[in-house]
Amino acid sequence: MDYTTILYEKSEGIGTITLNRPKSMNALNSIVLGELNHVFNEIARDAEVRVVIITGGR
C-alpha cells in the first residue's frame, strides 16, 4: 500500500515509521490513524520485524 501521511522502512529487523506531515507538526488525523493501523497490521504479520521505531518528519 502507498501511504500519503507516513513513511515505512524496514532494515535488519527494524521497522521505522515516520509521520510525514511536517506542515501540521505531524498531528494525527483520521487518515494518519488509518495508515498507522494498516502498517501495524502489516508489521504484525512480518516475522522479520523485531523492533519498531516511530518518529516524526521535519
N, CA, C and O atoms as CSV, one atom per row, in Angstrom:
chain,resi,resn,atom,element,x,y,z
A,1,MET,N,N,0.849,-1.190,0.000
A,1,MET,CA,C,0.000,0.000,0.000
A,1,MET,C,C,0.886,1.241,0.000
A,1,MET,O,O,1.896,1.295,0.701
A,2,ASP,N,N,0.504,2.214,-0.777
A,2,ASP,CA,C,1.199,3.506,-0.773
A,2,ASP,C,C,0.556,4.389,0.296
A,2,ASP,O,O,-0.661,4.573,0.329
A,3,TYR,N,N,1.400,4.923,1.158
A,3,TYR,CA,C,0.916,5.786,2.234
A,3,TYR,C,C,1.114,7.245,1.844
A,3,TYR,O,O,2.075,7.585,1.153
A,4,THR,N,N,0.201,8.105,2.289
A,4,THR,CA,C,0.303,9.527,1.970
A,4,THR,C,C,0.765,10.362,3.161
A,4,THR,O,O,1.264,11.473,2.981
A,5,THR,N,N,0.602,9.833,4.384
A,5,THR,CA,C,0.934,10.628,5.569
A,5,THR,C,C,2.023,10.006,6.429
A,5,THR,O,O,2.466,10.614,7.404
A,6,ILE,N,N,2.461,8.793,6.075
A,6,ILE,CA,C,3.542,8.156,6.809
A,6,ILE,C,C,4.525,7.544,5.820
A,6,ILE,O,O,4.198,7.304,4.658
A,7,LEU,N,N,5.727,7.300,6.306
A,7,LEU,CA,C,6.732,6.565,5.550
A,7,LEU,C,C,7.074,5.327,6.359
A,7,LEU,O,O,7.170,5.400,7.584
A,8,TYR,N,N,7.259,4.184,5.694
A,8,TYR,CA,C,7.625,2.959,6.394
A,8,TYR,C,C,8.821,2.336,5.707
A,8,TYR,O,O,8.825,2.125,4.495
A,9,GLU,N,N,9.847,2.041,6.513
A,9,GLU,CA,C,11.050,1.381,6.015
A,9,GLU,C,C,11.371,0.218,6.941
A,9,GLU,O,O,11.088,0.269,8.138
A,10,LYS,N,N,11.958,-0.820,6.386
A,10,LYS,CA,C,12.371,-1.979,7.167
A,10,LYS,C,C,13.797,-2.324,6.788
A,10,LYS,O,O,14.138,-2.418,5.609
A,11,SER,N,N,14.631,-2.512,7.814
A,11,SER,CA,C,16.027,-2.872,7.575
A,11,SER,C,C,16.548,-3.639,8.776
A,11,SER,O,O,16.464,-3.165,9.909
A,12,GLU,N,N,17.084,-4.819,8.527
A,12,GLU,CA,C,17.730,-5.634,9.551
A,12,GLU,C,C,16.862,-5.846,10.787
A,12,GLU,O,O,17.346,-5.741,11.914
A,13,GLY,N,N,15.594,-6.141,10.580
A,13,GLY,CA,C,14.689,-6.427,11.684
A,13,GLY,C,C,14.117,-5.216,12.382
A,13,GLY,O,O,13.400,-5.350,13.373
A,14,ILE,N,N,14.424,-4.033,11.878
A,14,ILE,CA,C,13.937,-2.792,12.477
A,14,ILE,C,C,12.982,-2.112,11.504
A,14,ILE,O,O,13.351,-1.793,10.374
A,15,GLY,N,N,11.748,-1.895,11.957
A,15,GLY,CA,C,10.784,-1.139,11.160
A,15,GLY,C,C,10.771,0.294,11.650
A,15,GLY,O,O,10.706,0.545,12.853
A,16,THR,N,N,10.832,1.230,10.725
A,16,THR,CA,C,10.796,2.643,11.087
A,16,THR,C,C,9.592,3.296,10.424
A,16,THR,O,O,9.456,3.301,9.200
A,17,ILE,N,N,8.725,3.844,11.263
A,17,ILE,CA,C,7.550,4.578,10.787
A,17,ILE,C,C,7.818,6.059,11.030
A,17,ILE,O,O,8.102,6.472,12.155
A,18,THR,N,N,7.726,6.846,9.972
A,18,THR,CA,C,7.920,8.294,10.088
A,18,THR,C,C,6.611,8.993,9.772
A,18,THR,O,O,6.067,8.842,8.678
A,19,LEU,N,N,6.105,9.761,10.733
A,19,LEU,CA,C,4.934,10.591,10.465
A,19,LEU,C,C,5.401,11.689,9.527
A,19,LEU,O,O,6.359,12.400,9.828
A,20,ASN,N,N,4.729,11.830,8.392
A,20,ASN,CA,C,5.223,12.712,7.338
A,20,ASN,C,C,4.224,13.837,7.040
A,20,ASN,O,O,3.749,13.984,5.914
A,21,ARG,N,N,3.921,14.623,8.073
A,21,ARG,CA,C,3.051,15.789,7.924
A,21,ARG,C,C,3.697,16.981,8.625
A,21,ARG,O,O,3.111,17.537,9.553
A,22,PRO,N,N,4.893,17.381,8.199
A,22,PRO,CA,C,5.615,18.428,8.934
A,22,PRO,C,C,4.881,19.776,8.971
A,22,PRO,O,O,5.024,20.526,9.937
A,23,LYS,N,N,4.109,20.086,7.945
A,23,LYS,CA,C,3.404,21.375,7.937
A,23,LYS,C,C,2.360,21.459,9.044
A,23,LYS,O,O,2.040,22.547,9.523
A,24,SER,N,N,1.823,20.291,9.451
A,24,SER,CA,C,0.842,20.279,10.538
A,24,SER,C,C,1.457,19.766,11.841
A,24,SER,O,O,0.748,19.340,12.752
A,25,MET,N,N,2.793,19.816,11.911
A,25,MET,CA,C,3.538,19.359,13.080
A,25,MET,C,C,3.240,17.895,13.392
A,25,MET,O,O,3.225,17.482,14.552
A,26,ASN,N,N,3.002,17.111,12.324
A,26,ASN,CA,C,2.742,15.677,12.401
A,26,ASN,C,C,1.540,15.330,13.281
A,26,ASN,O,O,1.500,14.282,13.926
A,27,ALA,N,N,0.565,16.237,13.289
A,27,ALA,CA,C,-0.659,15.994,14.055
A,27,ALA,C,C,-1.386,14.769,13.501
A,27,ALA,O,O,-1.372,14.510,12.298
A,28,LEU,N,N,-2.014,14.033,14.396
A,28,LEU,CA,C,-2.772,12.854,13.993
A,28,LEU,C,C,-4.163,13.264,13.511
A,28,LEU,O,O,-4.809,14.136,14.093
A,29,ASN,N,N,-4.599,12.625,12.451
A,29,ASN,CA,C,-5.970,12.785,11.979
A,29,ASN,C,C,-6.459,11.403,11.549
A,29,ASN,O,O,-5.733,10.421,11.707
A,30,SER,N,N,-7.648,11.310,11.022
A,30,SER,CA,C,-8.214,10.005,10.676
A,30,SER,C,C,-7.411,9.300,9.583
A,30,SER,O,O,-7.334,8.072,9.574
A,31,ILE,N,N,-6.819,10.048,8.676
A,31,ILE,CA,C,-6.022,9.429,7.608
A,31,ILE,C,C,-4.745,8.825,8.195
A,31,ILE,O,O,-4.391,7.688,7.883
A,32,VAL,N,N,-4.059,9.586,9.041
A,32,VAL,CA,C,-2.835,9.086,9.672
A,32,VAL,C,C,-3.149,7.845,10.502
A,32,VAL,O,O,-2.435,6.846,10.415
A,33,LEU,N,N,-4.203,7.900,11.300
A,33,LEU,CA,C,-4.561,6.766,12.141
A,33,LEU,C,C,-4.907,5.539,11.309
A,33,LEU,O,O,-4.550,4.421,11.682
A,34,GLY,N,N,-5.590,5.729,10.199
A,34,GLY,CA,C,-5.895,4.611,9.313
A,34,GLY,C,C,-4.640,4.000,8.713
A,34,GLY,O,O,-4.521,2.777,8.634
A,35,GLU,N,N,-3.707,4.837,8.292
A,35,GLU,CA,C,-2.460,4.335,7.726
A,35,GLU,C,C,-1.610,3.650,8.795
A,35,GLU,O,O,-0.969,2.637,8.515
A,36,LEU,N,N,-1.596,4.191,10.013
A,36,LEU,CA,C,-0.871,3.541,11.096
A,36,LEU,C,C,-1.481,2.174,11.402
A,36,LEU,O,O,-0.752,1.203,11.606
A,37,ASN,N,N,-2.791,2.093,11.435
A,37,ASN,CA,C,-3.467,0.818,11.662
A,37,ASN,C,C,-3.054,-0.203,10.600
A,37,ASN,O,O,-2.763,-1.356,10.915
A,38,HIS,N,N,-3.032,0.229,9.356
A,38,HIS,CA,C,-2.659,-0.669,8.266
A,38,HIS,C,C,-1.209,-1.131,8.401
A,38,HIS,O,O,-0.928,-2.321,8.266
A,39,VAL,N,N,-0.298,-0.216,8.663
A,39,VAL,CA,C,1.119,-0.587,8.751
A,39,VAL,C,C,1.384,-1.444,9.985
A,39,VAL,O,O,2.225,-2.341,9.934
A,40,PHE,N,N,0.686,-1.190,11.097
A,40,PHE,CA,C,0.857,-2.035,12.281
A,40,PHE,C,C,0.383,-3.458,12.000
A,40,PHE,O,O,1.017,-4.415,12.442
A,41,ASN,N,N,-0.709,-3.609,11.280
A,41,ASN,CA,C,-1.175,-4.941,10.896
A,41,ASN,C,C,-0.166,-5.632,9.980
A,41,ASN,O,O,0.081,-6.831,10.109
A,42,GLU,N,N,0.410,-4.868,9.060
A,42,GLU,CA,C,1.440,-5.403,8.168
A,42,GLU,C,C,2.659,-5.877,8.974
A,42,GLU,O,O,3.199,-6.954,8.725
A,43,ILE,N,N,3.074,-5.065,9.928
A,43,ILE,CA,C,4.229,-5.404,10.765
A,43,ILE,C,C,3.929,-6.644,11.608
A,43,ILE,O,O,4.799,-7.499,11.775
A,44,ALA,N,N,2.719,-6.751,12.135
A,44,ALA,CA,C,2.347,-7.894,12.971
A,44,ALA,C,C,2.455,-9.211,12.210
A,44,ALA,O,O,2.723,-10.252,12.810
A,45,ARG,N,N,2.249,-9.178,10.902
A,45,ARG,CA,C,2.341,-10.380,10.073
A,45,ARG,C,C,3.758,-10.651,9.579
A,45,ARG,O,O,4.008,-11.690,8.969
A,46,ASP,N,N,4.681,-9.740,9.830
A,46,ASP,CA,C,6.049,-9.850,9.323
A,46,ASP,C,C,6.983,-10.353,10.427
A,46,ASP,O,O,7.352,-9.600,11.327
A,47,ALA,N,N,7.354,-11.611,10.351
A,47,ALA,CA,C,8.199,-12.215,11.385
A,47,ALA,C,C,9.610,-11.622,11.429
A,47,ALA,O,O,10.315,-11.789,12.424
A,48,GLU,N,N,10.029,-10.939,10.373
A,48,GLU,CA,C,11.374,-10.349,10.343
A,48,GLU,C,C,11.497,-9.122,11.238
A,48,GLU,O,O,12.582,-8.838,11.745
A,49,VAL,N,N,10.409,-8.395,11.440
A,49,VAL,CA,C,10.457,-7.149,12.219
A,49,VAL,C,C,10.425,-7.485,13.704
A,49,VAL,O,O,9.480,-8.103,14.195
A,50,ARG,N,N,11.479,-7.067,14.417
A,50,ARG,CA,C,11.584,-7.315,15.854
A,50,ARG,C,C,11.391,-6.044,16.673
A,50,ARG,O,O,11.020,-6.108,17.845
A,51,VAL,N,N,11.642,-4.892,16.058
A,51,VAL,CA,C,11.569,-3.605,16.750
A,51,VAL,C,C,10.913,-2.596,15.813
A,51,VAL,O,O,11.131,-2.633,14.602
A,52,VAL,N,N,10.111,-1.698,16.376
A,52,VAL,CA,C,9.510,-0.626,15.582
A,52,VAL,C,C,9.857,0.711,16.222
A,52,VAL,O,O,9.693,0.898,17.428
A,53,ILE,N,N,10.331,1.622,15.413
A,53,ILE,CA,C,10.639,2.985,15.845
A,53,ILE,C,C,9.630,3.911,15.167
A,53,ILE,O,O,9.417,3.832,13.957
A,54,ILE,N,N,9.015,4.784,15.953
A,54,ILE,CA,C,8.099,5.772,15.407
A,54,ILE,C,C,8.731,7.137,15.608
A,54,ILE,O,O,9.123,7.495,16.719
A,55,THR,N,N,8.826,7.897,14.522
A,55,THR,CA,C,9.464,9.207,14.571
A,55,THR,C,C,8.636,10.189,13.757
A,55,THR,O,O,7.707,9.791,13.054
A,56,GLY,N,N,8.967,11.457,13.852
A,56,GLY,CA,C,8.272,12.492,13.094
A,56,GLY,C,C,9.196,13.167,12.103
A,56,GLY,O,O,10.364,13.423,12.395
A,57,GLY,N,N,8.652,13.455,10.915
A,57,GLY,CA,C,9.420,14.172,9.902
A,57,GLY,C,C,9.502,15.650,10.226
A,57,GLY,O,O,8.695,16.181,10.989
A,58,ARG,N,N,10.474,16.296,9.645
A,58,ARG,CA,C,10.659,17.738,9.886
A,58,ARG,C,C,10.256,18.540,8.680
A,58,ARG,O,O,10.343,19.768,8.698
